[in-house]
Amino acid sequence: MSVPRPKRFAEVALAVERRDDGALVLENKLQLGPYPATIIEPLRKWARQTPEAPFLTEGGGAKGAIGYAEFLRRAEDRADRILAMGCTPDRPLLILSQNSIEHAITAMAAMIVGVPVSPVSPTYGTAAPFERLGQLISILRPGGVYLGDPKSFARAIPAIKESGAGPIVSHRAEVGVLGLEAIAPASATDAKAARARVNADTVAKILFTSGSTGVPKGVVNTHRMMCSNQVALVQLWPFLEASPPVLVDWLPWSHTFGGNVCFNVALFHGGVMHIDDGKPTPALIGRTVENLKLNPPTVFFNVPAGIEALLPQFDADEAFAKTFFGHTQIIFVAAAALPQRARERLAAIALKATGRRPTLLAGWGSTETGPFATCVYFETESAANLGLPMPGTAIKMAPSEDKTALLVKGPNVTPGYWRNPQATRAAFDAEGFYNMGDAGRLLDAAAPEKGIAFDGRLSENFKLTSGAWVNVGMLRVALVDQLRPLCLDLVVAGENRDEIGVLLVPNFAHAAEIAGAAPEALCPESMAGCAFGEKIAAAIAEYNGRQSGSSTRVKHAAILPRAPDISRSEITDKGYINQRAMLTSYASLVEAMYAATADSDRALGIFRF
């Protein structure tokens, strides 16, 4: 049965200030409403009002479920034990764990007593020799480390102990790991004082950036940032209050979207989050489908790779498509734009299943902005539309060489970086606007209310020797769309060179089908030398035929030998590729690609056009 769809969006009303220096300042005319002082307040609210209502489940409920009152009770008990460990506002709790009920309880427990939590990618606890984990510990200086599953991180435990990070704990005792229940709680006096100190400006989380330009930065996330962002969101999406939202979600809590949007949407509105133990990979997408069938979501957040992985599942199972699109009110695409072909295919599936096109939404922001700075809350056909400013948030569009930089100011913006005053000073302009490093443009200069379009990363864009600017973000999106399903992603090269080159991340499964070989037996040379390589060459040649200048035409390409590696910061947990890290990892391949002079280099997995 389809869920009724109430009025979903606020009215669009935009204030525009045009400055003499060419800058624009955009603000939502909808004033930001009052918001809770801390993230703990909505938890207490729902524990009182709907104590037995489910808050979190694992494995569709088969592995566990917990209601609001029980969650609060366990978090309160664990809070005093975390305080007794030696964690303080200056000595955070590092969390190394997959998304789980125990992870959530531990994080909320720390925040109850004013201890910042820093969830980091679980991959850092499995990728020996654990250099990135050690780097984060040295920056964070934690008072303790929580392991969600000590057995999974057993090899990392000696390295953590040597780092001086404080006690290593889990929700149960394991070899070399303390059980939290065995730690005597802090005194009632200390516990009461710690709770009393927590306010809107208390540091709730420290989330690390990818470190694409060197050492990762710990982004301070306050309670004010998260709470104001959620209130602004529901002002634009009032349907969230119509009924408790249902989410099925895998996005990692070590990243701002999974941890600050998905989790908090359920928490703020008395909803339920079914923690998805699947992922958009061939091995795990089936598990996601099972979870979606068991608990159809009303609000669905995912990244492009996650949505594209579901398309063949919808095609193969009409009942699944009908249930999913019948319940889901909106689909929000995070991290990057959904390619146009995928959007069209998704719309066709939804129309066939329900007679309605899906409502696809997007937004723009970062770890430093809580994360929403802009949001789409109106119908739009443009995948590049980032929407308009959140209530209470000002967006400055300032000329920057051949682009327009996007800067942000509001209660959702970070006060700075953990133990890094130099990076903090560099991140803000003289007016206090945070410079995210992204470029944007108005979709319609005469009608700003139609939205802002993403126009690439300022730090990723570069000039060819001809002086022509290359918009890496837009070029990448167009090429990825052209090369599907042959390639999963690509890296754009060409800075200070005459021509553009690309490093291609092949779809090994698809290449194996074409080559008639096992995926593990493939290499760049074999892929380039068979029909798979011919299809790549034809697709790029077709793309080039539509281009008119050197800033968009591809002249060189090379197939990569492996997928991007998260332990090398080449890709995030959400699947967003780190262009600079990849160019560093494959510097020698880039040189070989540009040195190639003839099509005979196809034997090396290299193409010329």
C-alpha positions, 0 to 999 in steps of 0.5 A: 500500500502506498504511503500518503504524500503530504505537502512536502516542500516550503515555498521558495523565497530568496534574498539576493545582495549584489555587490560592487565587486561582482559577488552575490550573497544569497539567503533564504527568506525563511528565518531559521527557527529555534533549535535544541541546544544539544543533540541529546535533547531530541533523544530525551524527547522521544524517550519520554513521548514514544519510549517503546518506538524502535529507534535502531535495528540491525539486520532488518531487526533479526540481529537486534533492535532498540527503542528510544527509552532503552537506548537512552538508558544504556547511553546514560549508563555508558556515559559515566564509564566513558568519563571514568576512562579518562576521556575529557573535552580535550581527550576525545573518544576515538571510535573504530567500528562499523555502523551498529547499535553499540556504536551509536550508544557509545557515541551518544554516551560520550556526547552526554558527558561532553566528550567529543567522539571521533568515528574513523573509517573502519578500514584504517583499523584493518589496513596494516601497517596502520599509518593513517590510523596512527596519524589520526591518533597523533592529531586527536590525542584521544583519551580512549579508543572504542572498538566495535568488533575487537576481533576485526581490528585485532592486528591494529591493537598493538599499534593503538597501544603503542600510540599512547591513545589511552584504554582500548575498550569495547561493549564486551571484554575481549583479549587485550580489550576492556569491557565497558561494563567492567569500568567503574562509573565516575562519581555522581558529582563528576558525572553531574558536573560533566553533563551541566557543561554541555551546551550548543557550542560544546564539541560533539564530534571530530570528523576527519577530512580525507587528507587529499592535500596532505595531513588530514584535518579534524573538523570540529562539529558542535551540537549547534551545527548539527541541531541548527542543520536539522531544524533548517532541513525540516523547515524546507522538508516539512513532510519529515514531521508528518510521520516518523521517517523510516530509513534503511541506510549503510552510509558510514558514520565516519562521514558527515552525511551518514553520521550527521544527516541520516542518523540525525533525521531519524533521531530528530523526528522519532523515526527508525533507522534500519542499519543496512549491512549491505553495500553497493558492491556485487557481493553485498547489494543483495543484502541491501535489497533484502533489507529494503524489501523487509523495511521499505524506507520513506526517505532514501539517502544514497550515493550515485554508486548505491542507486546505480547498483539497485537499478538492475535489481528493480528491473529484475523484480517488479514487486520490489520496485513497486514496494520501494517506489510506493513507499519512498517519498524522496530519494536524496543523492549525496556526494555527487550528481547521479549521471543523467542516464541513471536518472532517466532509467530510475524515472522509467522504472518508477513510472512503470512501477507506480505511475509516478516519477521519483522525487530526486533531491540533492544538496551541497555542503561538507563536513565543515557545514554540518553538512547542509549549506544548500538543499533542493526543495523544489522540482528540478530536472537538473542533476547539477542543481544544488538548491538554495541556502538553508534557513539561517545560512548565507552563501557568498558567490565570489569571483575567483579567476575564471570561476565563482567560489562558493563560501558559507556562513551560518550556525551550521559552520564549524568553528575550526579544525582540531588543534590546527589554528593555522588551517582554521585561519586559512579557511575563512575570509575577512567576513567570516565566510568559510571557503569550501573550495568549490565553484558554483554558478546560477542556473539562471542569472536572471532568476537566482531562485532556480538554484545554484549549479555545482561547477567543480572543485577550485583546487582540482581545476587546472590550466593547460599550457594553452591557458585554457581552464579544465573544469575537472568536476564537470568533465569527469561527470560527463565522461563517466556517464559516457563510459558506463558500464565499461568504467566505474570512475576516472581521474583527470590529468593534464595540469601544465600540459598541452592536452587532457588525459584520463586514468580509467577505473575499469568495471572488472566484472563487465570486462571479464564478461567481454573478455571471457576471463576471470576478473582477477586474471585481467590486467590493463594490457589484456583489457585494452587488447580485447573487445573491451578496449575497443568499446572504451576507444569507441566511447571516448571517440564518440564523446570527443566528437561532441567537443569543440575545444582542448579544455574538454577533449580527451587525447590520452587515456590509460586503464588502471590496474586496480580499484582505488584504495581507501587505505591510501586515501584514494577513495572515501567510504562513500565511493568518491574518488580523490583526484589528487591522491590518485594522480600521486599514486600513478605518477609514473603511469601518467608520464607513460600515458603522455609519452605514448606516441602510437596506437601500439601502446595499446599493449600497455593499456594506453590509448591515444586519440 
